[in-house]
């Protein structure tokens, strides 16, 4: 069964990402992350490494998910690298 969830990107690096979500995902679970960086497509499997609950009442964005990228393809790595270089300036 496919489950879709919209997450908010909080922080990103070449190796992983911090996401805010209203949907909890367990540590060690994997999901596909799709994004666009300045119009360049990025897709990678991510593995959740850390789950932090921000608010007990289940408010949107109340779960923080620290995840690492699992073998993104070359085009996605390039898009992310270019985005980070532009962002850092």
Buried (B, 14 or more C-beta within 10 A) or exposed (E): EEEEEEBEEEEBEEEBBBBBBBBEBEEEEEBEBEBEBEEBEBBBBBBBEEBEEEEEEEEEBBBBBBBBBBEBEEEBBEBBEEBEEEEEE
